[in-house]
């Protein structure tokens, strides 16, 4: 019956690894890096601030 104990231990490790991978993927999708100051495709002379819901609010920078 040692083979049964070995297989159960192997499956527990595999399941733990899959759960850990799923948690990392969910964190990456829900909390993407770089959302704090995105230009939203307007260019470097725009400053955008992300909002909780909806699109970002963008303001064009004044040139001196």
N, C-alpha and C positions, 0 to 999 in steps of 0.2 A: 504494500500500500504506500510505499515511499513515492512512487511515481505520481500518485494522486496529490500528495502534499506539494510536490514540486510544481505541478501544473497549476494548482490553485494559487500558489505564491507568484508564479509568473503572470497569471492573469490579473492579479491585484496590482502588480507594478505597471502593467500595460494600461489598466483602467485609470490608475492614478496619473500616469503620464498624459493620457488623453484629456482628463478633466483639467489638468494644469494647462495644457495647450489651449483648450477651449476658453479658460478664464483669461489667458493672455490675449487671445483674439478678441474677446468681448471688450476688454479694457482698451485695446487699440481702436476698435470701431467706435465705442462710445466716447472716448476721451482722446481724440486725435491731437498730436503735438503740433504746435505752431498756429493754433487758432487765435492767439492773443493779438497779433498784429498782422493780419493778412491784408494784402492790397486788393483782394477780390478781383484781380484782373485789370485794374485801371492803370497801373503803372507806378513808378517810384515817387511821383509827385502827389500821390494821394495817401492819406492816413485813414485807416479803417478800424473800427472797433466792433467786435462781434457782439451780438445781442443774444439773450436767452432763447427767444423764439423769433423766427424770421431772419431776414438777411442782415448783413452788417451795415452800420451807418458810416459813410465815408465823407471826409472833408478834404478838399483840395488845399494843399500847402501853398502859402503865399511866398512868392519869390522876392528876395530883396532887390 
